């Protein structure tokens, strides 16, 4: 199953690379990029689109990593709380059993 997942990942990455190269080959028009107060030098339209795509992917991974860390921290806190509750229940059951025996 892991080998199939790796194979599919490699196929998807290769397909994206091929499509990116085809896109770059067909869009050779030089376009300047104006961002607020700075103007970047003219580059191929494909370069700007691919850079935007890559930056979006990186930002998405960073945001999802932050969310994942927060979720894991919350899960850890909940597990500790559950363990304390289980200990309390065990103690209470132990005292009830002792009281019933007397």
QUIZIMO-V164625 format. One record per residue. N is the residue number from 0. RES is the residue in three letters. SS is DSSP state (helix for helix, strand for strand, loop for the rest). OMEGA is omega in whole degrees, 0 to 359 (999 if undefined). D_CENTER is the distance of its C-alpha to the mean C-alpha in Angstrom with 1 decimal. Layout:
n/res/ss/omega/d_center
N/RES/SS/OMEGA/D_CENTER
N/RES/SS/OMEGA/D_CENTER
This chain:
n/res/ss/omega/d_center
0/UNK/loop/179/21.9
1/UNK/helix/180/19.6
2/UNK/helix/178/21.8
3/UNK/helix/178/21.4
4/UNK/helix/178/17.6
5/UNK/helix/180/18.0
6/UNK/helix/178/20.7
7/UNK/helix/178/18.8
8/UNK/helix/179/16.0
9/UNK/helix/180/18.8
10/UNK/helix/180/20.6
11/UNK/helix/179/17.8
12/UNK/helix/178/17.2
13/UNK/helix/178/21.0
14/UNK/helix/178/21.5
15/UNK/helix/178/19.1
16/UNK/helix/179/21.1
17/UNK/helix/179/24.3
18/UNK/helix/178/23.6
19/UNK/helix/179/22.6
20/UNK/helix/177/25.9
21/UNK/helix/178/27.8
22/UNK/helix/180/26.4
23/UNK/helix/181/27.3
24/UNK/helix/183/30.7
25/UNK/helix/182/31.6
26/UNK/loop/183/30.6
27/UNK/loop/181/32.5
28/UNK/loop/178/33.7
29/UNK/strand/183/33.2
30/UNK/strand/174/31.8
31/UNK/strand/180/31.6
32/UNK/strand/178/28.6
33/UNK/strand/178/29.6
34/UNK/strand/182/27.0
35/UNK/loop/185/28.8
36/UNK/loop/183/31.5
37/UNK/strand/177/30.5
38/UNK/strand/177/31.4
39/UNK/strand/180/29.8
40/UNK/strand/181/32.2
41/UNK/strand/176/32.4
42/UNK/strand/177/30.1
43/UNK/strand/178/29.7
44/UNK/helix/180/28.0
45/UNK/helix/179/25.7
46/UNK/helix/181/24.6
47/UNK/helix/181/23.6
48/UNK/helix/181/21.8
49/UNK/helix/176/19.8
50/UNK/helix/178/19.1
51/UNK/helix/178/17.8
52/UNK/helix/180/15.6
53/UNK/helix/179/14.2
54/UNK/helix/176/13.8
55/UNK/helix/178/12.0
56/UNK/helix/180/9.4
57/UNK/helix/179/9.3
58/UNK/helix/178/9.3
59/UNK/helix/178/6.6
60/UNK/helix/179/4.2
61/UNK/helix/180/6.6
62/UNK/helix/180/6.8
63/UNK/helix/176/3.7
64/UNK/helix/178/4.9
65/UNK/helix/179/8.2
66/UNK/helix/180/8.0
67/UNK/helix/179/7.3
68/UNK/helix/178/10.1
69/UNK/helix/181/12.2
70/UNK/helix/179/12.1
71/UNK/helix/177/13.1
72/UNK/helix/178/15.7
73/UNK/helix/179/17.0
74/UNK/helix/179/17.2
75/UNK/helix/178/19.1
76/UNK/helix/179/21.5
77/UNK/helix/178/22.1
78/UNK/helix/177/23.0
79/UNK/helix/179/25.4
80/UNK/helix/178/27.0
81/UNK/helix/178/27.4
82/UNK/helix/178/29.0
83/UNK/helix/179/31.4
84/UNK/helix/178/32.3
85/UNK/helix/177/33.0
86/UNK/helix/179/35.2
87/UNK/helix/179/37.0
88/UNK/helix/179/37.7
89/UNK/helix/179/39.0
90/UNK/helix/180/41.3
91/UNK/helix/178/42.5
92/UNK/helix/179/43.2
93/UNK/helix/179/45.1
94/UNK/helix/178/47.3
95/UNK/helix/180/48.0
96/UNK/helix/179/49.1
97/UNK/helix/180/51.3
98/UNK/helix/180/52.8
99/UNK/helix/180/53.6
100/UNK/helix/183/55.3
101/UNK/loop/999/57.6
